[in-house]
Amino acid sequence: MTPDSIFNASRDDRLEPLVLDGVSDHIFILFSEHKLPDNENLGYISRTAHTLPVSISLHPSLASELASKSAQPLTSNDHVSTLPTTKKHRRVTRHSRSGALSESVCVEFEINQSLELLNSQHEKSTTGAVLWKISPLLAEWVLTPGTVFHNLFFGHRECGIGPDIIEIGAGISGILTCAFSIPLFAGDNGSYIATDQSHILPVLKKNIESNIHAIQQATAHWMHRSNVSPYKSITITAQDKESQGKSGKSKRRQDNLRRKVKSPDHDLHSHRSHGSHSRESVLSGPRIEVMELDWEHATSDIRFIRDLLWTSRDDEVGAKKEFDVVIACDSVYNDFLISPFVSTLKLLAGESTHILIGIQLRSHDVQEAFLTEALSIGLDVWYVLPEHLPECMQSGFAVYYLKRS
């Protein structure tokens, strides 16, 4: 299956292509018709809560889609394995008039925020220290079958490997990492690389580790399995005490990881199992990593990320060397960062790479500068028409799709 059969923006009438001369008109209409009142457009959920409960509701049709990937498809007459009802997930099961199984699961996360970092006078970037509204909204929408970008994550790929996803400007929440790991667990392969500046990573790792088990349970249940393959990771389990906000020591951390990867007997830690693994078990299963990517030093950081990801996989997969999906949520907010942000997108964009950008509408000048910069450096841009977003995202938000020209 070719990349265009997974998703072809030029043939999708839910998207509107943008051209350089039309950016100003697009921004004027967008902010005139869809911007929230000024007192509602900051975008964070809470600046004072140390922990936040966040729910993502997973559509019943996702259960059917995942069940179809299993060797034993799930129907209304099959035994349904019990998904325990805990503080991490609630389950609602119904049968339609036709007798088909209709099951929705609300996965509940507990997100640790870093108020100390948010109020820090020492770090130059503190916006990633709290959870922003668009992340859980975008995750819930993309995971719903039939929506614009669902197939980017769940579509079958010709090589049978993937998707390989990288998130830039991930922040501390890990919401997108956990949510978009569903296709990884369902397909038993692929990778998700969550990136940000070094001082953000410790809390990001903590949130992923504490919340991803609920996603694993829900995926296994829908696929009629007792469990799914544990994810593999080098970076999440690295006992790296230097990562506690000391960005000047990032080169030493990278050197340590590089030595680990290039070692002939290196191993990926398997979450939920212990002991040594064969080469086959190291290369199989989903992969989740948390890594530094500073947009102002993107060339070296991206080179290292690619080395870490593809050096530790077999030759056929290692020859790929490009990501299937690049995703960023609420990363367009500062005119000073527009150029390095867009340059980072261009560096990550392979010929078959799909770029998905979610934005909360704040400054029309900053958003116009972002779109102008992207179109000027060789990225094609499409805008998701608001009527094809969920109702809760039709005002105050915009979603864009970018691809290398």
C-alpha positions as CSV (number, residue, x, y, z in Angstrom):
1,M,0.0,0.0,0.0
2,T,1.4,3.4,-1.0
3,P,1.7,6.4,1.4
4,D,-1.1,8.1,-0.7
5,S,-3.5,5.3,0.0
6,I,-3.1,5.9,3.7
7,F,-3.9,9.6,3.4
8,N,-4.0,12.0,0.4
9,A,-4.8,15.5,1.4
10,S,-5.2,16.8,-2.2
11,R,-8.1,14.4,-2.6
12,D,-9.8,15.0,0.7
13,D,-12.6,17.6,0.6
14,R,-12.5,17.9,4.4
15,L,-9.3,19.9,4.0
16,E,-8.7,23.3,2.3
17,P,-5.3,23.9,0.7
18,L,-3.6,27.2,1.6
19,V,-1.4,29.3,-0.6
20,L,1.0,32.0,0.3
21,D,-1.1,34.8,-1.1
22,G,-4.2,33.6,0.7
23,V,-2.8,33.3,4.3
24,S,-3.9,36.8,5.4
25,D,-7.5,36.2,4.2
26,H,-7.5,32.7,5.9
27,I,-6.4,34.2,9.2
28,F,-8.9,37.1,9.0
29,I,-11.8,34.7,8.5
30,L,-10.6,32.2,11.1
31,F,-10.2,34.7,13.9
32,S,-13.3,36.6,12.9
33,E,-15.6,33.5,13.0
34,H,-13.9,31.0,15.3
35,K,-11.8,32.7,18.0
36,L,-13.0,32.5,21.6
37,P,-13.4,35.6,23.8
38,D,-10.1,36.9,25.0
39,N,-10.7,35.7,28.6
40,E,-11.0,32.1,27.4
41,N,-8.1,31.8,25.0
42,L,-5.1,31.3,27.2
43,G,-5.5,27.6,26.8
44,Y,-4.2,26.0,30.0
45,I,-6.5,23.9,32.1
46,S,-5.1,25.0,35.5
47,R,-2.1,27.0,36.7
48,T,-2.6,26.0,40.3
49,A,-3.3,22.2,40.4
50,H,-0.3,19.9,41.0
51,T,-2.3,17.0,39.6
52,L,-5.1,17.0,37.1
53,P,-7.6,14.3,36.3
54,V,-8.1,14.1,32.5
55,S,-10.5,11.8,30.6
56,I,-10.4,10.6,27.0
57,S,-13.5,9.0,25.7
58,L,-12.8,6.3,23.1
59,H,-15.5,5.7,20.6
60,P,-17.3,2.3,20.3
61,S,-16.3,1.9,16.7
62,L,-12.6,1.9,17.7
63,A,-13.3,-1.3,19.7
64,S,-14.7,-2.9,16.5
65,E,-11.7,-1.7,14.5
66,L,-9.2,-3.1,16.9
67,A,-11.2,-6.4,17.3
68,S,-10.9,-6.9,13.5
69,K,-7.2,-6.8,13.8
70,S,-7.3,-9.7,16.3
71,A,-7.2,-13.3,15.3
72,Q,-10.6,-13.7,17.0
73,P,-12.8,-10.9,15.9
74,L,-15.1,-9.6,18.6
75,T,-18.9,-9.8,18.0
76,S,-22.0,-9.5,20.1
77,N,-22.0,-13.3,20.6
78,D,-18.4,-13.6,21.7
79,H,-17.3,-13.7,25.3
80,V,-16.1,-10.2,26.3
81,S,-13.1,-10.2,28.5
82,T,-13.6,-8.1,31.6
83,L,-12.0,-4.7,31.7
84,P,-11.7,-3.8,35.4
85,T,-13.4,-0.6,36.4
86,T,-10.8,1.4,38.3
87,K,-10.0,5.0,38.7
88,K,-8.0,4.7,35.4
89,H,-11.0,3.7,33.2
90,R,-14.7,3.4,33.1
91,R,-16.6,1.1,30.8
92,V,-20.0,1.4,29.2
93,T,-21.3,-1.5,27.1
94,R,-24.5,-1.4,24.9
95,H,-26.0,-3.5,22.1
96,S,-27.5,-1.8,19.1
97,R,-30.9,-2.8,17.7
98,S,-29.0,-5.0,15.2
99,G,-27.3,-6.8,18.1
100,A,-23.8,-5.5,17.4
101,L,-21.6,-4.8,20.3
102,S,-21.3,-1.1,21.2
103,E,-18.7,-0.4,23.8
104,S,-17.1,2.8,24.9
105,V,-14.3,3.3,27.3
106,C,-13.4,6.4,29.1
107,V,-9.7,6.3,29.9
108,E,-8.8,8.4,32.9
109,F,-5.4,9.9,33.4
110,E,-3.8,11.6,36.4
111,I,-1.4,14.2,35.1
112,N,1.4,15.7,37.3
113,Q,2.0,19.3,36.5
114,S,5.2,21.1,37.4
115,L,4.2,24.4,39.1
116,E,7.8,24.9,40.3
117,L,8.9,24.9,36.6
118,L,6.0,27.0,35.5
119,N,7.0,29.7,38.0
120,S,10.7,29.3,37.5
121,Q,12.9,32.3,36.8
122,H,15.8,30.2,35.6
123,E,14.4,28.2,32.6
124,K,13.8,30.2,29.4
125,S,10.8,28.0,28.5
126,T,8.1,27.2,31.1
127,T,5.0,26.7,28.9
128,G,5.4,23.0,28.8
129,A,5.1,22.7,32.5
130,V,1.2,22.5,32.5
131,L,-1.4,20.6,30.4
132,W,-3.0,22.6,27.6
133,K,-6.6,22.1,26.5
134,I,-6.1,21.0,23.0
135,S,-4.1,17.9,23.7
136,P,-6.8,15.6,25.1
137,L,-9.4,17.1,22.6
138,L,-7.1,16.3,19.6
139,A,-6.3,12.8,20.9
140,E,-9.9,11.9,21.3
141,W,-10.8,13.2,17.9
142,V,-8.0,11.5,16.0
143,L,-8.7,8.1,17.7
144,T,-12.3,8.1,16.4
145,P,-12.6,6.0,13.3
146,G,-13.8,8.0,10.2
147,T,-12.2,11.3,11.3
148,V,-9.8,13.1,9.0
149,F,-6.5,11.7,10.3
150,H,-7.5,8.4,11.9
151,N,-6.0,6.4,9.1
152,L,-2.6,8.0,9.5
153,F,-2.3,6.1,12.8
154,F,-4.3,3.0,12.1
155,G,-3.9,2.5,8.3
156,H,-2.1,-0.6,7.0
157,R,1.4,0.1,5.7
158,E,3.1,-1.8,2.9
159,C,6.2,-2.8,4.9
160,G,4.0,-4.0,7.9
161,I,6.0,-1.8,10.2
162,G,4.8,1.4,11.9
163,P,3.6,3.8,12.5
164,D,6.7,5.6,13.6
165,I,5.5,8.8,15.3
166,I,7.4,11.8,16.7
167,E,5.9,14.5,18.8
168,I,7.7,17.8,19.2
169,G,7.0,20.2,22.0
170,A,5.3,17.4,24.0
171,G,5.3,19.2,27.3
172,I,4.9,17.3,30.6
173,S,1.5,15.6,30.2
174,G,2.3,12.5,28.0
175,I,-1.4,12.5,26.9
176,L,-0.6,12.2,23.2
177,T,2.1,9.6,23.9
178,C,-0.4,7.4,25.8
179,A,-3.3,7.9,23.4
180,F,-1.4,7.4,20.2
181,S,0.3,4.3,21.5
182,I,-3.0,2.4,20.9
183,P,-2.0,1.6,17.2
184,L,1.4,0.6,18.4
185,F,0.0,-1.9,20.9
186,A,-2.7,-3.1,18.4
187,G,-0.1,-3.7,15.7
188,D,2.6,-5.0,18.0
189,N,5.2,-2.7,16.4
190,G,6.0,0.9,15.6
191,S,7.3,3.7,17.8
192,Y,6.4,6.9,19.5
193,I,9.1,9.4,20.3
194,A,8.0,12.2,22.6
195,T,10.4,15.2,22.6
196,D,10.9,18.5,24.3
197,Q,13.7,20.5,26.0
198,S,15.7,18.6,28.6
199,H,14.2,20.3,31.7
200,I,10.7,19.0,30.7
201,L,11.6,15.4,30.2
202,P,11.7,14.1,33.8
203,V,8.0,15.0,34.5
204,L,7.0,13.8,31.0
205,K,8.6,10.4,31.7
206,K,6.8,10.1,35.0
207,N,3.4,10.9,33.5
208,I,3.9,8.3,30.7
209,E,4.9,5.6,33.1
210,S,2.1,6.2,35.5
211,N,-0.7,6.4,32.9
212,I,0.1,4.1,30.0
213,H,-1.0,0.9,31.7
214,A,-4.7,2.0,31.4
215,I,-4.2,2.3,27.6
216,Q,-2.6,-1.1,27.4
217,Q,-5.5,-2.7,29.3
218,A,-8.1,-1.1,27.1
219,T,-6.3,-2.1,23.9
220,A,-5.9,-5.7,25.1
221,H,-9.5,-5.9,26.1
222,W,-10.8,-4.7,22.7
223,M,-8.5,-7.1,20.9
224,H,-9.9,-10.0,22.9
225,R,-6.5,-10.7,24.4
226,S,-5.3,-11.1,28.0
227,N,-2.6,-8.6,27.4
228,V,-0.6,-6.7,24.7
229,S,3.1,-6.7,24.1
230,P,4.9,-4.6,26.7
231,Y,6.6,-1.5,25.2
232,K,10.3,-1.3,24.9
233,S,12.4,1.7,25.8
234,I,15.9,2.8,26.5
235,T,15.2,6.4,27.6
236,I,12.3,6.0,29.9
237,T,14.1,3.6,32.1
238,A,17.5,5.3,32.0
239,Q,18.6,6.0,35.5
240,D,19.9,9.5,34.6
241,K,20.1,11.8,37.5
242,E,21.6,14.5,35.3
243,S,18.2,15.0,33.7
244,Q,16.8,16.9,36.6
245,G,16.7,20.2,34.7
246,K,20.4,20.6,33.9
247,S,20.2,21.4,30.2
248,G,24.0,22.0,30.1
249,K,24.6,18.3,30.7
250,S,22.4,17.1,27.8
251,K,25.5,16.2,25.7
252,R,26.7,13.8,28.4
253,R,23.3,12.2,28.5
254,Q,23.3,11.8,24.8
255,D,26.8,10.3,24.9
256,N,25.7,7.7,27.5
257,L,22.6,6.7,25.4
258,R,24.7,6.5,22.3
259,R,27.2,4.2,23.9
260,K,24.3,2.0,25.2
261,V,22.8,1.8,21.7
262,K,26.0,1.0,19.9
263,S,27.1,-1.6,22.4
264,P,26.9,-5.1,20.8
265,D,25.0,-6.5,23.8
266,H,22.7,-3.5,24.4
267,D,19.1,-4.2,25.3
268,L,15.9,-2.4,25.3
269,H,14.1,-2.6,28.6
270,S,10.7,-4.4,28.3
271,H,8.0,-2.9,30.5
272,R,6.1,-5.5,32.4
273,S,8.8,-8.2,32.0
274,H,12.3,-8.7,33.4
275,G,15.5,-10.4,32.5
276,S,17.4,-10.6,29.3
277,H,15.9,-10.7,25.9
278,S,16.9,-12.3,22.6
279,R,17.6,-10.0,19.6
280,E,14.2,-11.0,18.2
281,S,12.3,-9.9,21.3
282,V,14.3,-6.6,21.4
283,L,13.3,-5.7,17.8
284,S,9.6,-6.8,18.2
285,G,6.9,-5.0,19.9
286,P,6.1,-1.3,20.3
287,R,8.7,1.3,21.2
288,I,8.2,4.4,23.3
289,E,11.0,6.9,23.9
290,V,11.3,10.3,25.6
291,M,14.1,12.4,24.1
292,E,15.5,15.9,24.0
293,L,14.7,18.0,20.9
294,D,15.5,21.7,21.2
295,W,14.3,23.5,18.0
296,E,17.2,25.9,18.2
297,H,19.6,22.9,18.0
298,A,17.4,20.6,15.9
299,T,19.9,19.3,13.4
300,S,22.1,17.5,16.0
301,D,19.2,16.4,18.2
302,I,17.3,14.9,15.2
303,R,20.4,13.1,14.0
304,F,20.8,11.6,17.4
305,I,17.1,10.6,17.7
306,R,17.3,8.8,14.3
307,D,20.4,7.0,15.3
308,L,18.9,5.8,18.6
309,L,15.6,4.7,16.9
310,W,16.9,3.0,13.8
311,T,20.3,1.7,14.9
312,S,18.6,-0.7,17.3
313,R,16.3,-2.2,14.7
314,D,17.0,-4.7,12.0
315,D,18.4,-3.7,8.6
316,E,15.1,-3.7,6.7
317,V,13.4,-1.4,9.2
318,G,16.6,0.6,9.8
319,A,16.7,1.5,6.1
320,K,13.5,3.5,6.5
321,K,15.0,6.4,8.4
322,E,11.9,8.7,8.2
323,F,8.9,9.2,10.5
324,D,5.4,8.4,9.3
325,V,3.8,11.1,11.4
326,V,5.1,14.3,13.1
327,I,2.7,15.8,15.6
328,A,2.7,19.1,17.6
329,C,0.0,20.5,19.8
330,D,-0.1,24.1,20.9
331,S,3.5,24.8,19.9
332,V,2.8,27.9,17.9
333,Y,2.6,30.7,20.5
334,N,5.7,32.8,20.3
335,D,6.9,34.7,17.2
336,F,10.6,34.3,18.2
337,L,10.2,30.5,18.0
338,I,8.3,30.3,14.6
339,S,11.5,30.0,12.5
340,P,13.2,27.3,14.5
341,F,9.9,25.4,14.9
342,V,9.1,25.4,11.2
343,S,12.8,24.5,10.4
344,T,12.5,21.5,12.7
345,L,9.3,20.4,10.9
346,K,11.2,20.6,7.6
347,L,14.1,18.6,8.9
348,L,11.7,15.9,10.1
349,A,9.7,15.8,6.9
350,G,10.6,12.9,4.7
351,E,8.9,12.3,1.3
352,S,6.2,10.2,3.0
353,T,5.9,12.0,6.3
354,H,2.6,13.4,7.4
355,I,2.7,16.5,9.8
356,L,-0.3,17.2,12.0
357,I,-0.4,20.6,13.9
358,G,-3.1,21.5,16.5
359,I,-3.3,25.2,17.5
360,Q,-5.3,27.2,20.0
361,L,-6.3,30.5,18.5
362,R,-4.5,33.3,20.4
363,S,-2.5,35.7,18.3
364,H,-3.4,36.2,14.6
365,D,0.0,37.7,13.9
366,V,1.9,34.6,15.3
367,Q,-0.4,32.2,13.5
368,E,0.0,34.1,10.2
369,A,3.7,34.1,10.6
370,F,3.8,30.4,11.2
371,L,1.7,29.6,8.0
372,T,3.7,32.1,5.9
373,E,7.0,30.6,7.1
374,A,5.9,27.0,6.4
375,L,4.7,27.8,2.9
376,S,7.8,29.8,2.2
377,I,10.3,27.0,3.0
378,G,8.8,24.2,1.0
379,L,6.0,22.8,3.0
380,D,2.5,22.4,1.6
381,V,-0.3,23.3,4.1
382,W,-3.9,22.3,4.4
383,Y,-6.5,23.5,6.9
384,V,-9.1,21.2,8.4
385,L,-12.5,22.7,7.8
386,P,-14.2,23.4,11.1
387,E,-17.3,21.4,10.3
388,H,-15.1,18.3,10.3
389,L,-13.8,18.9,13.8
390,P,-15.7,17.9,16.9
391,E,-18.0,20.5,18.2
392,C,-15.8,21.3,21.1
393,M,-13.0,22.2,18.7
394,Q,-14.9,24.3,16.2
395,S,-14.3,27.5,18.1
396,G,-11.0,28.5,19.5
397,F,-8.9,25.9,17.7
398,A,-7.4,25.1,14.3
399,V,-5.8,22.0,12.9
400,Y,-3.4,21.9,10.0
401,Y,-1.9,19.2,7.9
402,L,1.6,19.8,6.3
403,K,3.6,17.8,3.9
404,R,6.9,18.3,2.1
405,S,6.4,20.0,-1.3
